[in-house]
Amino acid sequence: MIRISVAGLLILASLTAFNQQTARDTIAVGRKHPLSDWFTESKYALFLHWGLYSQYSNQWKGKTLYGIGEWIMYLAQADIKEYEAAAQFFNPVRFNASEWVQIAKNAGMKYIVITAKHHEGFAMFNSFHPFNITTATPFKRDPMKELAAACAKEGIGLGFYYSQFQDWHEINDWSKDLPKQSFSAYFKNKCIPQVKELLTNYGSISLIWFDTPGEMTKEQSLELVKLVRKYQPRALINSRIGNGVGDYETYGDHEIPVKNVQGLWEAVNTSNDSWGYAWYDENWKTADVMARDLVSVIARGGNYMLNIGPKADGTLPKFNVDQILTVGKWIKQYPDAIYGATASPWLQAFPWGDVTVTKNNLNLFVFDWKPGASIYLTGIGNKIKTVVTKNTNEKLRYSFNNGVLKIELPVRTSNQLLECIRVELDGEPRVQASMAIDPNYPTSLSAAFATPEGAAFNKLSWMEKFGEWKHRTVINKWNQQDGAASWEANFMEPGYYQVEMDYHACKESDGTEFDLFNNASDTLRLYLTATTGAKEADGDRPRFRRTKVGIIKVAAPGMTKISLIRRNAAQKGDIHIASIQLNKTNF
């Protein structure tokens, strides 16, 4: 766990942000929302983090502060008056709402969510509170008004991000010039009036996106819900309103679940490592990575919202625009496999790619195209009608026996961002889900699909640098002698398989022995050592290691139980197993 030691509200703010990454909020149930179908069919959205922080671009008084750009005020422990002074220079004259919306539309995105007010407290709209873009800056225009008009014209949904709990302009523990006030006073005198402005001054909106509820009471969360229902009864509310009263679930930042999720939910991710614009952060996601992430989220049953941090002048980074437009051109070849498609009946990704479903069709997105290799699907209870490439209808060679579909990839390079194969079935898919251990691709058995005995599921979340979240589902807490975890695996071919472990062992661990059983007929003794070094200032960051541990023999194809048993659970220090990878060898 990350521990950020700062006094007063800063502790609340940071731990609140952390909790949003580590715990799934429950959402309201028992009613069908008017926009549920629209949300389910939309699949892809643009997130925009734009504010006064964009002008600082992660520099404060000439010093770069490494972390997410929209938290510069917090990272700098900035004096309020000094921070406010930047507003007189904030003049995004190159902002063009129509251009932004057209880019999103051409990228295949169906709605836009933009930061109307982030934690810094600066309103990017015309507000009664003077710390806003029309009053405090030379720009004088209301970009939210212009964006609302452009979205309405192009048929793009619009949502407003509003930080309801954190407002460092009103409440923080570091600025000497800030008069003290209670959260309830801020909530009544600024939060509620500003949310009402967003709900009443911009026409019909699709959703309102709250963030970091902190210590808000359920009554306060419900007060916001009541406000939304009164003025925008069709608008969706995300789960970060807190206290389980949202309409749909927002997963943790940068988190794409490895297992299917039921209900309405979304994954949110950045196009680099920061949400707000940061001058130094050019770790951009390329179009192929964006397309894979989009497919991965849809295949798990959710929506994907990809963030871009606009510059202070009102422009979008060119590399971002080029990449999302490339994805948009690719989507146009497979619209029915994206919009409105349902989740994979296999519940998880395959080593070669992932699957979405459109009526009687399986859409196989091949992330790793290996010319001449074969890919497998298992447990199919239907008859196969056709197997073709989706964009060109190229017939592919395949075999189908005992529910196992083997498809031979053509001996050619892929000419697509991601190639899609359509498997037409004789009806809606009937699948008995199991992981195919593919002889052509290294195959991972994720902790999320294990059956633990004398151990437990957990999720580790941590920051690589401030705000850059990482997440792993693990098996840990081996609190009994011979604690175990097991997986059901379907081997496509017999032979020898190299075993690799993806794990983290805390620095207190002095080595841990495991036995890996293949249906109790072949046993591999393995020894895992610590992966974390000396304690760091903000706590131990998990350091996962993937290491080869040995080879097992599989005598025959078919279902096999793989069991991992810890033999010395009494030793100090826990160990966190994220996955076991199996790779067929020519040994």
C-alpha positions in Angstrom: 0.0 0.0 0.0 1.2 3.5 -0.8 1.4 5.8 2.2 1.5 9.5 1.5 2.3 11.3 4.8 0.9 14.8 4.7 -1.2 16.6 7.3 -4.9 17.2 7.5 -6.8 17.2 4.2 -3.8 16.2 2.2 -3.9 12.8 3.9 -7.6 12.5 3.1 -7.1 13.7 -0.4 -4.3 11.3 -1.2 -5.9 8.3 0.5 -9.2 9.1 -1.1 -7.4 9.0 -4.5 -5.7 5.7 -3.5 -9.0 4.2 -2.4 -10.6 4.9 -5.7 -7.9 2.7 -7.3 -8.1 -0.2 -4.8 -11.7 -0.7 -4.0 -14.6 -1.0 -6.4 -17.5 1.2 -5.5 -20.9 -0.4 -5.5 -23.6 1.2 -7.7 -27.3 1.8 -7.4 -29.4 -1.2 -8.5 -33.1 -1.9 -9.0 -33.9 0.5 -11.8 -33.1 0.7 -15.5 -31.5 4.0 -16.4 -32.9 5.8 -19.5 -29.4 5.9 -21.0 -28.3 2.4 -20.1 -28.7 1.1 -23.7 -27.0 4.2 -25.1 -24.1 3.7 -22.7 -23.8 0.0 -23.5 -23.7 0.6 -27.2 -21.3 3.6 -27.1 -18.3 1.7 -26.0 -15.6 4.4 -26.6 -15.2 7.9 -25.2 -12.8 10.8 -25.0 -11.7 12.1 -21.6 -10.2 15.6 -21.4 -8.3 17.0 -18.4 -7.9 20.7 -19.1 -7.6 23.5 -16.5 -5.4 26.2 -15.1 -2.9 23.4 -14.3 -2.4 22.9 -18.1 -0.6 26.3 -18.1 1.9 25.1 -15.4 2.5 21.9 -17.3 4.2 20.3 -14.3 6.6 23.2 -13.6 6.5 25.3 -10.5 8.9 28.2 -10.1 11.1 26.8 -12.8 11.3 23.3 -11.3 9.7 20.2 -12.9 7.6 18.2 -10.5 7.2 14.6 -11.8 3.7 13.3 -11.4 0.3 13.7 -13.0 -0.1 17.3 -14.3 -3.5 18.2 -12.9 -2.1 17.7 -9.3 0.6 20.4 -9.7 -1.0 22.6 -7.1 -0.8 19.7 -4.6 2.7 18.6 -5.6 4.0 22.2 -5.2 2.1 22.9 -2.0 1.3 26.1 -3.9 0.3 29.3 -2.2 -3.3 30.1 -3.2 -2.5 33.7 -4.2 0.5 32.7 -6.3 -1.5 29.9 -8.0 -4.4 32.3 -8.7 -2.0 34.7 -10.4 -1.5 32.3 -13.3 -5.1 32.9 -14.4 -4.2 36.4 -15.8 -2.0 34.6 -18.3 -4.3 31.7 -19.2 -5.6 32.6 -22.6 -6.4 29.5 -24.8 -7.0 31.4 -28.0 -6.4 28.4 -30.2 -9.3 26.4 -28.6 -11.8 25.3 -31.1 -14.7 23.3 -29.7 -15.9 22.2 -33.2 -12.5 20.9 -34.0 -12.2 18.9 -30.8 -15.6 17.3 -31.3 -14.9 16.5 -34.9 -11.6 14.8 -33.9 -13.5 12.7 -31.3 -16.1 11.8 -33.8 -13.6 10.8 -36.5 -11.8 8.8 -33.8 -14.9 6.7 -33.3 -15.7 8.1 -29.9 -19.3 8.5 -29.0 -19.1 10.8 -26.0 -16.8 13.3 -24.4 -16.2 14.0 -20.7 -14.2 17.1 -19.7 -13.0 18.5 -16.4 -15.4 21.4 -15.7 -13.6 21.7 -12.3 -10.7 19.6 -11.0 -9.2 19.5 -7.5 -7.5 22.9 -8.0 -11.0 24.5 -7.7 -10.7 26.5 -11.0 -14.0 26.4 -13.0 -13.6 26.0 -16.7 -17.0 27.5 -17.2 -18.9 30.7 -16.4 -19.7 30.5 -12.7 -20.9 32.7 -9.9 -17.6 31.9 -8.1 -15.0 34.3 -9.4 -12.2 31.7 -9.7 -13.3 30.8 -13.2 -12.2 31.1 -16.8 -14.6 33.9 -17.9 -13.9 36.1 -14.9 -10.3 35.5 -13.9 -8.7 35.2 -17.4 -8.3 37.3 -20.5 -10.0 34.5 -22.5 -13.5 35.5 -21.2 -15.2 32.8 -23.2 -17.0 29.8 -21.7 -15.5 26.7 -23.4 -18.1 24.4 -21.8 -20.8 26.3 -23.6 -19.0 26.1 -26.9 -18.3 22.4 -26.4 -21.9 21.7 -25.5 -23.1 23.3 -28.7 -20.6 21.4 -30.9 -21.5 18.1 -29.3 -25.2 18.7 -29.8 -24.5 19.5 -33.5 -22.5 16.4 -34.1 -24.6 14.0 -32.0 -21.8 13.3 -29.5 -22.7 12.8 -25.9 -21.3 15.3 -23.3 -20.4 14.8 -19.7 -18.9 17.1 -17.1 -16.2 16.1 -14.6 -16.7 17.8 -11.3 -14.4 17.3 -8.2 -17.0 17.4 -5.5 -14.9 16.6 -2.4 -11.5 18.0 -3.1 -11.2 21.7 -3.8 -7.7 23.0 -2.8 -8.7 26.6 -3.6 -11.2 26.4 -0.8 -9.8 23.8 1.6 -6.2 22.7 2.1 -3.7 22.5 5.0 -0.7 24.2 3.4 -1.6 27.7 2.4 -1.2 30.4 5.1 -3.5 32.8 3.3 -6.5 30.5 3.0 -9.2 31.1 5.6 -10.3 28.0 7.3 -13.8 26.6 6.5 -15.5 23.3 7.0 -16.2 20.9 4.1 -20.0 21.2 4.7 -19.7 25.0 4.2 -17.8 24.5 1.0 -20.2 21.8 -0.1 -23.2 24.1 0.5 -21.8 27.4 -0.8 -19.7 26.3 -3.8 -20.2 22.6 -4.8 -24.0 22.5 -4.9 -24.4 25.9 -6.7 -21.7 25.0 -9.3 -23.1 21.6 -10.0 -26.5 23.2 -10.5 -24.9 25.6 -13.0 -23.5 22.7 -15.0 -26.9 21.0 -14.9 -28.9 24.0 -16.0 -26.8 26.1 -18.3 -25.6 23.7 -21.0 -28.6 22.0 -22.4 -29.0 18.2 -22.2 -26.0 16.3 -21.0 -25.3 12.6 -21.1 -23.6 12.1 -17.7 -21.9 13.9 -14.8 -18.6 12.4 -13.7 -17.8 12.9 -10.0 -14.4 12.1 -8.5 -12.8 11.2 -5.1 -15.8 11.3 -2.7 -13.5 11.1 0.4 -15.4 11.3 3.6 -18.6 12.6 2.1 -21.7 11.2 3.9 -24.3 9.3 2.1 -26.7 12.2 2.6 -24.3 14.5 0.8 -23.9 12.1 -2.1 -27.7 11.7 -2.3 -28.1 15.5 -2.3 -26.0 15.6 -5.5 -28.0 12.7 -7.0 -31.3 14.6 -6.2 -29.9 17.6 -8.0 -29.0 15.7 -11.1 -32.4 13.9 -11.1 -34.2 17.2 -10.9 -32.4 19.1 -13.7 -31.0 16.3 -15.9 -33.2 13.2 -15.2 -31.6 11.3 -18.2 -28.0 11.9 -17.2 -25.9 9.0 -15.9 -23.9 9.4 -12.6 -20.6 7.5 -12.2 -19.7 5.5 -9.0 -17.2 8.0 -7.8 -20.0 10.1 -6.4 -19.5 7.7 -3.5 -21.6 5.8 -1.0 -22.9 3.4 -3.6 -25.5 5.7 -5.2 -24.1 6.0 -8.8 -25.6 4.5 -11.9 -22.5 2.8 -13.3 -19.1 1.8 -12.1 -15.8 3.5 -12.9 -12.8 1.3 -12.4 -9.5 2.5 -10.9 -7.3 4.8 -13.0 -5.3 2.9 -15.6 -7.1 -0.4 -14.7 -8.4 -2.9 -17.3 -9.8 -5.9 -15.5 -8.6 -9.4 -16.6 -11.9 -11.0 -15.9 -15.4 -10.2 -17.3 -17.4 -7.7 -15.2 -21.2 -7.6 -15.1 -23.3 -4.5 -15.3 -22.6 -1.0 -16.6 -18.9 0.0 -16.1 -16.0 1.8 -17.7 -12.3 1.7 -17.7 -10.4 5.0 -17.8 -6.8 5.4 -19.1 -4.4 8.0 -20.2 -2.8 8.4 -23.6 0.6 8.8 -21.8 1.3 8.7 -18.1 -0.4 12.0 -17.0 -4.0 13.2 -17.2 -3.3 16.9 -17.4 -0.7 18.1 -19.9 2.9 17.6 -18.7 5.7 19.0 -20.8 8.1 16.2 -20.2 5.7 13.2 -20.6 6.0 11.9 -24.1 5.4 8.2 -23.2 2.5 8.2 -25.7 0.4 5.2 -26.4 0.5 4.3 -30.1 -2.6 3.4 -32.2 -2.1 -0.3 -31.9 -1.9 -0.2 -28.1 -5.0 2.0 -28.0 -6.9 -0.4 -30.2 -5.9 -3.4 -28.1 -7.0 -1.7 -24.9 -10.3 -0.7 -26.5 -10.9 -4.3 -27.6 -9.8 -5.7 -24.2 -12.3 -3.5 -22.3 -15.2 -4.3 -24.7 -14.3 -8.0 -24.4 -14.6 -7.8 -20.6 -18.0 -6.1 -21.0 -17.3 -2.4 -20.4 -16.7 1.0 -22.0 -13.3 2.5 -22.6 -12.6 6.2 -22.0 -9.2 7.4 -23.2 -7.8 10.7 -21.9 -5.9 13.5 -23.6 -4.5 16.5 -21.8 -4.9 19.6 -23.9 -2.3 22.3 -23.9 -2.8 25.6 -22.3 -3.3 27.3 -25.7 -6.3 25.1 -26.4 -4.7 22.6 -28.8 -4.5 18.9 -28.5 -1.1 17.2 -28.8 -0.5 16.3 -32.4 0.8 12.8 -31.7 -2.4 12.0 -29.7 -4.6 13.3 -32.5 -2.8 11.3 -35.1 -3.0 8.1 -33.1 -6.7 8.3 -32.2 -7.6 9.1 -35.8 -5.7 6.0 -36.9 -7.8 4.0 -34.5 -10.9 5.7 -35.8 -10.1 4.6 -39.4 -9.6 1.0 -38.2 -12.9 1.0 -36.2 -14.8 2.0 -39.4 -13.9 -1.5 -40.8 -15.4 -3.3 -37.9 -18.2 -1.2 -36.4 -20.5 -4.0 -35.5 -17.6 -5.8 -33.6 -17.1 -2.7 -31.5 -20.3 -0.7 -30.8 -23.0 -2.7 -29.1 -20.9 -5.9 -29.1 -21.1 -8.0 -26.0 -18.3 -9.5 -23.9 -16.3 -12.7 -24.6 -18.0 -15.9 -23.4 -14.5 -17.1 -22.4 -14.4 -14.4 -19.7 -10.7 -13.6 -20.3 -8.3 -12.9 -23.1 -6.4 -15.5 -25.1 -2.7 -15.4 -25.6 -3.2 -14.4 -29.3 -5.9 -11.8 -28.6 -9.5 -11.3 -27.5 -13.1 -11.9 -28.5 -16.3 -9.8 -28.8 -19.7 -11.1 -29.8 -22.2 -9.7 -32.3 -25.4 -11.8 -32.4 -24.3 -15.2 -33.8 -20.8 -14.1 -34.7 -17.5 -14.3 -32.7 -15.2 -11.4 -33.5 -11.6 -12.6 -33.0 -9.2 -9.7 -32.7 -5.7 -11.1 -33.2 -3.2 -8.9 -31.3 -0.2 -11.1 -32.2 -0.4 -12.2 -35.8 2.0 -15.0 -36.5 1.9 -16.0 -40.2 1.1 -19.7 -40.5 0.5 -20.3 -36.8 -2.8 -21.7 -35.5 -5.1 -20.2 -32.8 -7.5 -22.1 -30.7 -11.0 -21.6 -29.1 -12.3 -24.3 -26.7 -15.6 -25.4 -25.3 -17.8 -24.3 -28.2 -21.2 -26.0 -28.2 -22.4 -24.6 -31.5 -21.8 -25.7 -35.1 -19.4 -23.6 -37.2 -20.8 -22.1 -40.3 -18.0 -19.9 -41.7 -14.5 -18.6 -40.6 -13.4 -15.6 -42.6 -11.4 -12.4 -42.2 -13.9 -9.7 -41.3 -12.9 -6.9 -43.6 -12.1 -9.0 -46.8 -14.1 -12.2 -46.3 -10.9 -14.3 -46.9 -11.8 -17.9 -46.1 -9.5 -19.4 -43.5 -8.7 -23.0 -43.0 -10.0 -24.5 -39.8 -10.8 -27.7 -38.0 -13.5 -28.3 -35.4 -13.5 -31.4 -33.1 -15.0 -32.0 -29.7 -15.7 -28.3 -29.2 -12.2 -27.2 -30.1 -11.9 -24.8 -33.0 -8.4 -24.6 -34.6 -7.9 -21.7 -37.1 -4.8 -21.5 -39.3 -3.6 -18.0 -39.9 -2.7 -17.2 -43.5 1.0 -17.2 -44.3 1.2 -13.4 -44.8 1.8 -10.4 -42.7 -1.2 -8.6 -41.3 -2.1 -5.4 -43.1 -4.4 -4.2 -40.3 -3.9 -2.3 -37.1 -5.5 -5.4 -35.5 -6.8 -8.1 -37.8 -10.3 -9.4 -37.0 -11.6 -12.9 -37.9 -15.3 -13.6 -37.9 -16.5 -17.0 -36.8 -20.2 -17.4 -37.7 -22.1 -19.9 -35.5 -25.4 -21.6 -35.9 -26.9 -19.5 -33.1 -25.9 -17.5 -30.1 -22.6 -18.7 -28.7 -22.8 -21.6 -26.3 -19.5 -21.9 -24.6 -18.0 -23.8 -21.7 -15.2 -21.4 -20.8 -11.7 -22.7 -20.3 -8.2 -21.4 -21.1 -6.6 -23.1 -24.1 -2.9 -23.7 -23.5 -1.7 -22.7 -27.0 1.4 -24.4 -28.4 2.1 -21.4 -30.6 1.8 -18.7 -27.9 3.0 -18.4 -24.3 -0.2 -18.8 -22.3 -0.8 -17.2 -18.8 -3.0 -18.6 -16.1 -4.1 -15.5 -14.2 -4.6 -15.4 -10.5 -8.0 -14.1 -11.2 -9.1 -17.5 -12.4 -7.4 -19.6 -9.7 -9.2 -21.6 -7.0 -7.4 -20.8 -3.8 -7.3 -23.1 -0.8 -5.5 -21.8 2.3 -4.7 -18.7 0.4 -6.7 -15.6 -0.8 -7.5 -13.4 -3.7 -6.3 -9.8 -3.4 -5.6 -6.8 -5.6 -2.4 -4.9 -5.3 -2.4 -1.2 -6.5 0.5 1.1 -6.3 2.1 4.2 -8.0 5.2 4.0 -10.1 5.4 7.8 -9.8 2.7 10.1 -8.3 -0.6 9.3 -10.0 0.7 6.6 -12.3 -1.3 3.6 -11.1 -0.5 0.0 -11.6 -2.8 -2.9 -10.6 -2.4 -6.7 -10.2 -4.8 -9.4 -9.1 -2.8 -11.9 -7.0 -3.0 -15.0 -4.8 -1.4 -14.3 -1.5 -1.9 -14.7 2.3 -0.7 -18.2 2.3 -1.7 -18.5 5.9 -2.0 -22.2 6.3 0.5 -25.0 5.8 0.3 -26.4 2.3 -1.8 -23.4 1.1 -2.7 -23.9 -2.6 -4.1 -22.4 -5.7 -5.2 -24.4 -8.8 -6.3 -23.8 -12.4 -8.2 -25.8 -15.0 -6.2 -25.7 -18.2 -7.0 -27.2 -21.6 -3.7 -28.3 -23.3 -4.0 -28.3 -27.1 -0.9 -30.4 -27.6 1.2 -32.8 -25.4 4.8 -32.1 -24.8 7.2 -30.1 -22.6 6.2 -26.7 -21.3 8.5 -24.1 -19.9 7.0 -22.6 -16.7 7.5 -19.0 -15.7 6.2 -17.3 -12.5 5.0 -13.7 -12.4 5.2 -12.8 -8.8 6.2 -10.3 -6.1 7.8 -11.3 -2.8 8.2 -8.7 0.0 11.7 -7.9 1.2 11.1 -9.8 4.5 10.7 -13.0 2.5 13.8 -15.2 2.8 12.8 -17.6 0.0 9.7 -19.7 -0.6 9.3 -23.2 -1.9 6.4 -24.3 -4.0 5.4 -27.5 -5.7 3.7 -27.3 -9.1 1.6 -30.3 -9.9 0.3 -31.4 -13.3 -2.6 -33.6 -12.3 -0.2 -35.0 -9.7 1.6 -36.9 -12.4 4.5 -34.5 -12.8 5.8 -32.3 -10.0 8.0 -29.3 -10.3 9.8 -28.0 -7.1 10.5 -24.3 -7.4 12.0 -21.6 -5.2 11.0 -18.0 -5.3 13.1 -15.2 -3.8 12.4 -11.7 -2.6 11.8 -9.1 -5.4 11.7 -5.8 -3.3 14.8 -4.1 -2.0 15.2 -1.4 0.7 12.1 0.4 2.0 11.4 3.6 0.1 10.1 6.8 1.6 6.5 6.4 0.6 6.3 2.6 1.3 7.3 -0.5 -0.6 6.4 -0.6 -4.2 5.7 -4.1 -5.4 8.3 -5.2 -7.9 6.9 -8.1 -10.0 9.4 -10.5 -11.6 8.8 -13.0 -14.3 11.3 -15.8 -14.0 11.7 -19.2 -15.5 11.4 -21.9 -12.8 11.4 -25.2 -14.7 9.8 -27.5 -17.2 6.8 -29.8 -16.9 5.7 -32.6 -19.1 2.1 -32.9 -20.4 1.4 -36.5 -21.6 -1.8 -35.9 -23.5 -4.0 -33.1 -24.7 -7.1 -32.1 -22.9 -8.2 -30.7 -19.5 -5.5 -30.7 -16.9 -5.5 -29.4 -13.3 -2.5 -27.2 -12.5 -1.9 -26.9 -8.7 0.6 -24.6 -6.9 1.2 -25.5 -3.3 3.4 -23.5 -0.9 5.4 -25.8 1.3 6.8 -23.5 3.9 4.0 -21.0 4.6 5.3 -20.5 8.2 8.3 -18.6 6.8 8.1 -14.8 7.3 7.0 -12.6 4.5 4.2 -12.9 2.0 4.4 -13.8 -1.6 2.0 -12.6 -4.3 1.4 -14.8 -7.4 0.0 -12.9 -10.3 0.2 -15.6 -13.0 1.8 -18.8 -14.2 3.0 -18.8 -17.8 3.3 -21.9 -19.9 5.3 -21.9 -23.1 5.7 -25.1 -25.3 9.3 -25.9 -25.9 11.2 -28.3 -28.2 13.0 -29.7 -25.2 
